[in-house]
């Protein structure tokens, strides 16, 4: 949705609103303002990283560096390198999304506190945070179990 907006889409947001201008006005780091002005939303970058992490947690290349990577091919990837961001993201995103959805369901989201955005924007956003958080939790648990060191004795 935010990628759609950064490419000029307007559905769901207030008329004439520029996310880059809002970021600048609210003191966002210049790199975020620059990205937004160039059609790259930082949350879209975050979701691409999250999807890549999901792939690494579920595919063989998340355990061993693929052969096409020069200098590192075939090396084992330390478990913590995927488990740390996987669990941290799951613990942060799933509750954030579920709390946001709970606020909406209980009527806590009103026109006064949406800054002119359509409520659908919040439904999409909170569902996405919740679903990627739960997915990362499930995949992190699976990866943790599959890569558990074998103990003898």
Backbone as JSON Lines, residues from 0, in Angstrom:
{"i":0,"aa":"X","n":[0.83,-1.18,0.0],"ca":[0.0,0.0,0.0],"c":[0.88,1.26,0.0]}
{"i":1,"aa":"X","n":[1.9,1.27,0.88],"ca":[2.76,2.46,0.92],"c":[3.65,2.55,-0.31]}
{"i":2,"aa":"X","n":[3.99,1.4,-0.87],"ca":[4.73,1.42,-2.12],"c":[3.85,2.02,-3.22]}
{"i":3,"aa":"X","n":[2.59,1.64,-3.23],"ca":[1.61,2.21,-4.17],"c":[1.55,3.73,-4.01]}
{"i":4,"aa":"X","n":[1.53,4.2,-2.75],"ca":[1.51,5.64,-2.51],"c":[2.8,6.31,-2.97]}
{"i":5,"aa":"X","n":[3.94,5.67,-2.69],"ca":[5.21,6.31,-3.07],"c":[5.35,6.4,-4.59]}
{"i":6,"aa":"X","n":[4.62,5.56,-5.31],"ca":[4.62,5.62,-6.77],"c":[3.51,6.52,-7.32]}
{"i":7,"aa":"X","n":[2.85,7.28,-6.43],"ca":[1.87,8.26,-6.87],"c":[0.42,7.91,-6.62]}
{"i":8,"aa":"X","n":[0.13,6.72,-6.1],"ca":[-1.26,6.35,-5.81],"c":[-1.84,7.21,-4.7]}
{"i":9,"aa":"X","n":[-3.15,7.38,-4.72],"ca":[-3.78,8.26,-3.74],"c":[-4.89,7.6,-2.92]}
{"i":10,"aa":"X","n":[-5.33,6.4,-3.3],"ca":[-6.45,5.77,-2.6],"c":[-6.12,5.55,-1.12]}
{"i":11,"aa":"X","n":[-7.02,6.01,-0.27],"ca":[-6.89,5.78,1.17],"c":[-6.19,6.87,1.94]}
{"i":12,"aa":"X","n":[-5.49,7.76,1.26],"ca":[-4.8,8.82,2.0],"c":[-5.44,10.17,1.7]}
{"i":13,"aa":"X","n":[-5.22,11.15,2.58],"ca":[-5.84,12.47,2.37],"c":[-5.42,13.1,1.05]}
{"i":14,"aa":"X","n":[-6.34,13.82,0.44],"ca":[-6.08,14.48,-0.85],"c":[-4.89,15.43,-0.74]}
{"i":15,"aa":"X","n":[-3.99,15.32,-1.71],"ca":[-2.85,16.23,-1.79],"c":[-1.74,15.96,-0.79]}
{"i":16,"aa":"X","n":[-1.86,14.93,0.0],"ca":[-0.84,14.64,1.0],"c":[0.39,14.0,0.36]}
{"i":17,"aa":"X","n":[1.55,14.49,0.72],"ca":[2.82,13.9,0.28],"c":[3.47,13.27,1.5]}
{"i":18,"aa":"X","n":[3.7,11.96,1.43],"ca":[4.32,11.28,2.56],"c":[5.73,11.82,2.81]}
{"i":19,"aa":"X","n":[6.46,12.12,1.75],"ca":[7.81,12.67,1.91],"c":[7.76,14.0,2.65]}
{"i":20,"aa":"X","n":[6.81,14.88,2.28],"ca":[6.67,16.16,2.97],"c":[6.28,15.97,4.43]}
{"i":21,"aa":"X","n":[5.39,14.99,4.69],"ca":[4.99,14.7,6.08],"c":[6.18,14.18,6.88]}
{"i":22,"aa":"X","n":[6.97,13.31,6.28],"ca":[8.17,12.8,6.96],"c":[9.1,13.96,7.32]}
{"i":23,"aa":"X","n":[9.36,14.84,6.34],"ca":[10.26,15.98,6.57],"c":[9.71,16.9,7.66]}
{"i":24,"aa":"X","n":[8.4,17.18,7.6],"ca":[7.77,18.07,8.58],"c":[7.86,17.5,9.99]}
{"i":25,"aa":"X","n":[7.78,16.17,10.1],"ca":[7.79,15.52,11.42],"c":[9.19,15.14,11.89]}
{"i":26,"aa":"X","n":[10.21,15.58,11.16],"ca":[11.59,15.36,11.61],"c":[12.17,13.99,11.32]}
{"i":27,"aa":"X","n":[11.65,13.29,10.33],"ca":[12.2,11.98,9.97],"c":[13.63,12.14,9.45]}
{"i":28,"aa":"X","n":[14.44,11.1,9.61],"ca":[15.81,11.17,9.05],"c":[15.77,11.46,7.55]}
{"i":29,"aa":"X","n":[16.75,12.22,7.09],"ca":[16.79,12.63,5.69],"c":[16.81,11.44,4.73]}
{"i":30,"aa":"X","n":[17.41,10.35,5.14],"ca":[17.46,9.18,4.25],"c":[16.05,8.65,3.98]}
{"i":31,"aa":"X","n":[15.17,8.68,4.97],"ca":[13.79,8.23,4.76],"c":[13.03,9.18,3.84]}
{"i":32,"aa":"X","n":[13.26,10.48,4.02],"ca":[12.62,11.48,3.16],"c":[13.11,11.29,1.72]}
{"i":33,"aa":"X","n":[14.43,11.1,1.56],"ca":[15.0,10.9,0.23],"c":[14.42,9.65,-0.42]}
{"i":34,"aa":"X","n":[14.37,8.54,0.31],"ca":[13.8,7.31,-0.24],"c":[12.36,7.53,-0.7]}
{"i":35,"aa":"X","n":[11.57,8.17,0.14],"ca":[10.16,8.41,-0.19],"c":[10.03,9.28,-1.44]}
{"i":36,"aa":"X","n":[10.85,10.3,-1.55],"ca":[10.8,11.17,-2.73],"c":[11.2,10.43,-4.02]}
{"i":37,"aa":"X","n":[11.92,9.33,-3.87],"ca":[12.36,8.56,-5.02],"c":[11.57,7.26,-5.21]}
{"i":38,"aa":"X","n":[10.38,7.21,-4.6],"ca":[9.49,6.08,-4.84],"c":[9.81,4.82,-4.06]}
{"i":39,"aa":"X","n":[10.58,4.96,-2.97],"ca":[10.93,3.79,-2.16],"c":[10.49,4.06,-0.72]}
{"i":40,"aa":"X","n":[9.46,3.38,-0.28],"ca":[9.0,3.56,1.09],"c":[9.76,2.64,2.02]}
{"i":41,"aa":"X","n":[10.17,3.15,3.18],"ca":[10.99,2.35,4.09],"c":[10.25,1.13,4.62]}
{"i":42,"aa":"X","n":[8.93,1.19,4.72],"ca":[8.19,0.02,5.17],"c":[8.17,-1.05,4.08]}
{"i":43,"aa":"X","n":[8.2,-0.63,2.82],"ca":[8.29,-1.6,1.72],"c":[9.65,-2.29,1.74]}
{"i":44,"aa":"X","n":[10.7,-1.53,2.07],"ca":[12.04,-2.12,2.21],"c":[12.01,-3.13,3.36]}
{"i":45,"aa":"X","n":[11.36,-2.75,4.46],"ca":[11.24,-3.65,5.61],"c":[10.52,-4.94,5.29]}
{"i":46,"aa":"X","n":[9.45,-4.86,4.52],"ca":[8.71,-6.07,4.2],"c":[9.51,-6.96,3.25]}
{"i":47,"aa":"X","n":[10.29,-6.37,2.34],"ca":[11.15,-7.17,1.46],"c":[12.19,-7.9,2.31]}
{"i":48,"aa":"X","n":[12.75,-7.22,3.3],"ca":[13.71,-7.87,4.2],"c":[13.03,-8.98,5.0]}
{"i":49,"aa":"X","n":[11.8,-8.74,5.46],"ca":[11.05,-9.75,6.21],"c":[10.74,-10.97,5.36]}
{"i":50,"aa":"X","n":[10.36,-10.75,4.13],"ca":[10.05,-11.87,3.23],"c":[11.33,-12.64,2.91]}
{"i":51,"aa":"X","n":[12.44,-11.93,2.74],"ca":[13.72,-12.6,2.52],"c":[14.1,-13.44,3.73]}
{"i":52,"aa":"X","n":[13.88,-12.91,4.93],"ca":[14.16,-13.65,6.15],"c":[13.26,-14.89,6.23]}
{"i":53,"aa":"X","n":[11.99,-14.76,5.86],"ca":[11.11,-15.93,5.83],"c":[11.66,-17.0,4.89]}
{"i":54,"aa":"X","n":[12.15,-16.58,3.74],"ca":[12.74,-17.52,2.79],"c":[13.96,-18.2,3.38]}
{"i":55,"aa":"X","n":[14.82,-17.43,4.02],"ca":[16.03,-18.0,4.61],"c":[15.7,-18.98,5.74]}
{"i":56,"aa":"X","n":[14.63,-18.7,6.48],"ca":[14.23,-19.6,7.57],"c":[13.61,-20.9,7.07]}
{"i":57,"aa":"X","n":[13.17,-20.9,5.83],"ca":[12.45,-22.08,5.32],"c":[13.16,-22.83,4.2]}
{"i":58,"aa":"X","n":[14.17,-22.22,3.6],"ca":[14.84,-22.83,2.45],"c":[16.26,-23.27,2.82]}
{"i":59,"aa":"X","n":[16.83,-24.17,2.05],"ca":[18.2,-24.64,2.34],"c":[19.25,-23.53,2.36]}
{"i":60,"aa":"X","n":[19.09,-22.48,1.54],"ca":[20.08,-21.41,1.51],"c":[20.1,-20.6,2.8]}
{"i":61,"aa":"X","n":[19.18,-20.87,3.72],"ca":[19.21,-20.24,5.04],"c":[20.1,-20.98,6.01]}
{"i":62,"aa":"X","n":[20.59,-22.14,5.62],"ca":[21.48,-22.91,6.48],"c":[22.91,-22.96,5.94]}
{"i":63,"aa":"X","n":[23.05,-22.94,4.63],"ca":[24.36,-23.0,4.0],"c":[24.4,-21.94,2.9]}
{"i":64,"aa":"X","n":[25.47,-21.19,2.84],"ca":[25.62,-20.15,1.82],"c":[25.6,-20.82,0.44]}
{"i":65,"aa":"X","n":[24.76,-20.33,-0.48],"ca":[24.67,-20.93,-1.82],"c":[26.0,-20.92,-2.55]}
{"i":66,"aa":"X","n":[26.18,-21.86,-3.48],"ca":[27.45,-22.02,-4.18],"c":[27.79,-20.84,-5.09]}
{"i":67,"aa":"X","n":[26.82,-20.05,-5.47],"ca":[27.09,-18.93,-6.36],"c":[27.65,-17.71,-5.63]}
{"i":68,"aa":"X","n":[27.78,-17.78,-4.29],"ca":[28.33,-16.65,-3.52],"c":[29.85,-16.84,-3.4]}
{"i":69,"aa":"X","n":[30.63,-16.02,-4.1],"ca":[32.08,-16.2,-4.09],"c":[32.68,-16.03,-2.69]}
{"i":70,"aa":"X","n":[33.63,-16.87,-2.36],"ca":[34.35,-16.76,-1.1],"c":[33.64,-17.34,0.11]}
{"i":71,"aa":"X","n":[32.33,-17.49,0.04],"ca":[31.58,-18.01,1.18],"c":[30.83,-19.29,0.88]}
{"i":72,"aa":"X","n":[30.81,-19.7,-0.39],"ca":[30.0,-20.85,-0.81],"c":[30.21,-22.06,0.08]}
{"i":73,"aa":"X","n":[29.11,-22.68,0.44],"ca":[29.14,-23.91,1.21],"c":[29.33,-23.76,2.71]}
{"i":74,"aa":"X","n":[29.58,-22.55,3.18],"ca":[29.78,-22.36,4.62],"c":[28.44,-22.38,5.34]}
{"i":75,"aa":"X","n":[28.46,-22.93,6.56],"ca":[27.26,-22.96,7.4],"c":[26.95,-21.55,7.88]}
{"i":76,"aa":"X","n":[25.69,-21.22,7.91],"ca":[25.25,-19.92,8.43],"c":[24.96,-20.11,9.92]}
{"i":77,"aa":"X","n":[25.55,-19.28,10.77],"ca":[25.28,-19.42,12.21],"c":[23.79,-19.27,12.5]}
{"i":78,"aa":"X","n":[23.25,-20.15,13.33],"ca":[21.82,-20.15,13.65],"c":[21.34,-18.79,14.13]}
{"i":79,"aa":"X","n":[22.12,-18.18,15.01],"ca":[21.71,-16.92,15.62],"c":[21.52,-15.8,14.58]}
{"i":80,"aa":"X","n":[22.22,-15.9,13.45],"ca":[22.15,-14.87,12.43],"c":[20.74,-14.75,11.84]}
{"i":81,"aa":"X","n":[20.0,-15.86,11.83],"ca":[18.61,-15.82,11.36],"c":[17.63,-15.82,12.52]}
{"i":82,"aa":"X","n":[17.95,-16.52,13.59],"ca":[17.02,-16.61,14.72],"c":[16.86,-15.29,15.46]}
{"i":83,"aa":"X","n":[17.92,-14.53,15.6],"ca":[17.82,-13.26,16.33],"c":[16.84,-12.28,15.65]}
{"i":84,"aa":"X","n":[17.02,-11.99,14.36],"ca":[16.04,-11.08,13.73],"c":[14.67,-11.73,13.56]}
{"i":85,"aa":"X","n":[14.64,-13.05,13.36],"ca":[13.35,-13.73,13.21],"c":[12.5,-13.61,14.46]}
{"i":86,"aa":"X","n":[13.09,-13.98,15.61],"ca":[12.33,-13.9,16.87],"c":[12.06,-12.46,17.27]}
{"i":87,"aa":"X","n":[13.04,-11.58,17.11],"ca":[12.83,-10.17,17.49],"c":[11.69,-9.55,16.69]}
{"i":88,"aa":"X","n":[11.65,-9.83,15.4],"ca":[10.58,-9.3,14.56],"c":[9.24,-9.9,14.92]}
{"i":89,"aa":"X","n":[9.22,-11.21,15.18],"ca":[7.97,-11.88,15.55],"c":[7.4,-11.31,16.84]}
{"i":90,"aa":"X","n":[8.28,-11.12,17.82],"ca":[7.84,-10.63,19.14],"c":[7.37,-9.18,19.06]}
{"i":91,"aa":"X","n":[7.91,-8.41,18.13],"ca":[7.5,-7.01,17.99],"c":[6.27,-6.84,17.1]}
{"i":92,"aa":"X","n":[6.26,-7.51,15.95],"ca":[5.23,-7.24,14.94],"c":[3.88,-7.9,15.21]}
{"i":93,"aa":"X","n":[3.88,-9.14,15.67],"ca":[2.6,-9.82,15.92],"c":[1.78,-9.11,16.99]}
{"i":94,"aa":"X","n":[2.37,-8.76,18.15],"ca":[1.57,-8.03,19.14],"c":[1.15,-6.64,18.66]}
{"i":95,"aa":"X","n":[2.04,-5.95,17.95],"ca":[1.69,-4.62,17.44],"c":[0.48,-4.71,16.51]}
{"i":96,"aa":"X","n":[0.5,-5.66,15.6],"ca":[-0.63,-5.84,14.68],"c":[-1.89,-6.24,15.4]}
{"i":97,"aa":"X","n":[-1.78,-7.16,16.36],"ca":[-2.98,-7.62,17.07],"c":[-3.56,-6.51,17.97]}
{"i":98,"aa":"X","n":[-2.7,-5.72,18.6],"ca":[-3.21,-4.6,19.42],"c":[-3.89,-3.56,18.53]}
{"i":99,"aa":"X","n":[-3.29,-3.28,17.39],"ca":[-3.91,-2.33,16.47],"c":[-5.27,-2.8,16.0]}
{"i":100,"aa":"X","n":[-5.37,-4.08,15.66],"ca":[-6.66,-4.63,15.24],"c":[-7.67,-4.6,16.4]}
{"i":101,"aa":"X","n":[-7.21,-4.88,17.62],"ca":[-8.09,-4.83,18.78],"c":[-8.62,-3.42,19.01]}
{"i":102,"aa":"X","n":[-7.77,-2.43,18.85],"ca":[-8.2,-1.04,18.99],"c":[-9.29,-0.72,17.96]}
{"i":103,"aa":"X","n":[-9.1,-1.21,16.75],"ca":[-10.09,-0.96,15.71],"c":[-11.42,-1.64,16.02]}
{"i":104,"aa":"X","n":[-11.34,-2.91,16.42],"ca":[-12.56,-3.69,16.69],"c":[-13.35,-3.09,17.85]}
{"i":105,"aa":"X","n":[-12.65,-2.56,18.84],"ca":[-13.33,-1.99,20.02],"c":[-13.74,-0.54,19.82]}
{"i":106,"aa":"X","n":[-13.54,-0.01,18.62],"ca":[-14.0,1.35,18.33],"c":[-13.02,2.44,18.71]}
{"i":107,"aa":"X","n":[-11.77,2.08,18.99],"ca":[-10.78,3.07,19.4],"c":[-10.23,3.9,18.26]}
{"i":108,"aa":"X","n":[-10.5,3.5,17.05],"ca":[-10.02,4.25,15.89],"c":[-11.17,5.13,15.41]}
{"i":109,"aa":"X","n":[-11.0,6.43,15.57],"ca":[-12.04,7.36,15.13],"c":[-11.46,8.29,14.08]}
{"i":110,"aa":"X","n":[-12.33,9.04,13.43],"ca":[-11.88,9.97,12.4],"c":[-10.92,11.01,12.98]}
{"i":111,"aa":"X","n":[-11.07,11.31,14.25],"ca":[-10.22,12.3,14.9],"c":[-8.76,11.85,14.98]}
{"i":112,"aa":"X","n":[-8.52,10.56,15.07],"ca":[-7.12,10.12,15.21],"c":[-6.59,9.34,14.02]}
{"i":113,"aa":"X","n":[-7.19,9.5,12.87],"ca":[-6.69,8.83,11.66],"c":[-5.95,9.77,10.72]}
{"i":114,"aa":"X","n":[-5.86,11.04,11.07],"ca":[-5.17,12.05,10.25],"c":[-5.7,12.09,8.82]}
{"i":115,"aa":"X","n":[-6.97,11.76,8.64],"ca":[-7.59,11.82,7.32],"c":[-7.43,10.57,6.48]}
{"i":116,"aa":"X","n":[-6.72,9.56,7.0],"ca":[-6.56,8.31,6.25],"c":[-7.83,7.49,6.36]}
{"i":117,"aa":"X","n":[-8.1,6.71,5.33],"ca":[-9.23,5.79,5.35],"c":[-8.99,4.7,6.38]}
{"i":118,"aa":"X","n":[-10.02,4.27,7.11],"ca":[-9.85,3.17,8.07],"c":[-9.32,1.9,7.41]}
{"i":119,"aa":"X","n":[-9.59,1.71,6.13],"ca":[-9.1,0.54,5.41],"c":[-7.56,0.5,5.44]}
{"i":120,"aa":"X","n":[-6.93,1.66,5.42],"ca":[-5.48,1.74,5.49],"c":[-4.98,1.07,6.77]}
{"i":121,"aa":"X","n":[-5.66,1.32,7.88],"ca":[-5.26,0.76,9.16],"c":[-5.53,-0.74,9.22]}
{"i":122,"aa":"X","n":[-6.64,-1.17,8.65],"ca":[-6.93,-2.61,8.61],"c":[-5.83,-3.33,7.84]}
{"i":123,"aa":"X","n":[-5.5,-2.82,6.66],"ca":[-4.44,-3.43,5.84],"c":[-3.12,-3.44,6.59]}
{"i":124,"aa":"X","n":[-2.76,-2.31,7.17],"ca":[-1.49,-2.2,7.89],"c":[-1.4,-3.15,9.07]}
{"i":125,"aa":"X","n":[-2.4,-3.15,9.93],"ca":[-2.35,-4.0,11.12],"c":[-2.42,-5.48,10.77]}
{"i":126,"aa":"X","n":[-3.21,-5.83,9.76],"ca":[-3.24,-7.23,9.31],"c":[-1.88,-7.66,8.78]}
{"i":127,"aa":"X","n":[-1.22,-6.77,8.06],"ca":[0.11,-7.1,7.53],"c":[1.12,-7.27,8.65]}
{"i":128,"aa":"X","n":[1.12,-6.35,9.63],"ca":[2.05,-6.48,10.76],"c":[1.8,-7.78,11.51]}
{"i":129,"aa":"X","n":[0.54,-8.08,11.76],"ca":[0.19,-9.3,12.49],"c":[0.62,-10.54,11.71]}
{"i":130,"aa":"X","n":[0.29,-10.58,10.43],"ca":[0.56,-11.79,9.65],"c":[2.05,-12.03,9.45]}
{"i":131,"aa":"X","n":[2.83,-10.98,9.19],"ca":[4.27,-11.2,9.02],"c":[4.9,-11.57,10.36]}
{"i":132,"aa":"X","n":[4.4,-11.01,11.46],"ca":[4.92,-11.36,12.78],"c":[4.66,-12.81,13.14]}
{"i":133,"aa":"X","n":[3.42,-13.27,12.9],"ca":[3.09,-14.67,13.18],"c":[3.89,-15.59,12.26]}
{"i":134,"aa":"X","n":[4.01,-15.23,10.99],"ca":[4.77,-16.05,10.04],"c":[6.23,-16.16,10.47]}
{"i":135,"aa":"X","n":[6.82,-15.05,10.88],"ca":[8.21,-15.09,11.33],"c":[8.37,-15.93,12.6]}
{"i":136,"aa":"X","n":[7.38,-15.87,13.49],"ca":[7.43,-16.69,14.7],"c":[7.37,-18.18,14.37]}
{"i":137,"aa":"X","n":[6.45,-18.56,13.52],"ca":[6.29,-19.97,13.13],"c":[7.56,-20.46,12.41]}
{"i":138,"aa":"X","n":[8.05,-19.67,11.48],"ca":[9.24,-20.09,10.72],"c":[10.5,-20.08,11.58]}
{"i":139,"aa":"X","n":[10.6,-19.16,12.53],"ca":[11.75,-19.14,13.44],"c":[11.74,-20.38,14.33]}
{"i":140,"aa":"X","n":[10.57,-20.75,14.82],"ca":[10.46,-21.96,15.64],"c":[10.85,-23.2,14.83]}
{"i":141,"aa":"X","n":[10.37,-23.28,13.61],"ca":[10.7,-24.42,12.75],"c":[12.2,-24.47,12.48]}
{"i":142,"aa":"X","n":[12.79,-23.34,12.14],"ca":[14.23,-23.27,11.86],"c":[15.03,-23.66,13.11]}
{"i":143,"aa":"X","n":[14.59,-23.16,14.26],"ca":[15.28,-23.44,15.52],"c":[15.28,-24.95,15.79]}
{"i":144,"aa":"X","n":[14.15,-25.58,15.56],"ca":[14.05,-27.03,15.79],"c":[14.85,-27.82,14.77]}
{"i":145,"aa":"X","n":[14.8,-27.41,13.51],"ca":[15.51,-28.14,12.45],"c":[17.02,-28.02,12.55]}
{"i":146,"aa":"X","n":[17.5,-26.91,13.08],"ca":[18.95,-26.67,13.12],"c":[19.53,-26.88,14.52]}
{"i":147,"aa":"X","n":[18.75,-27.46,15.41],"ca":[19.2,-27.68,16.78],"c":[20.42,-28.61,16.76]}
{"i":148,"aa":"X","n":[21.48,-28.22,17.48],"ca":[22.66,-29.09,17.52],"c":[22.33,-30.45,18.13]}
{"i":149,"aa":"X","n":[22.92,-31.47,17.58],"ca":[22.71,-32.82,18.07],"c":[23.58,-33.01,19.31]}
{"i":150,"aa":"X","n":[22.97,-33.47,20.4],"ca":[23.75,-33.74,21.6],"c":[23.88,-35.24,21.81]}
{"i":151,"aa":"X","n":[25.07,-35.66,22.11],"ca":[25.34,-37.07,22.35],"c":[25.49,-37.28,23.85]}
{"i":152,"aa":"X","n":[24.78,-38.2,24.36],"ca":[25.06,-38.5,25.72],"c":[24.03,-38.63,26.67]}
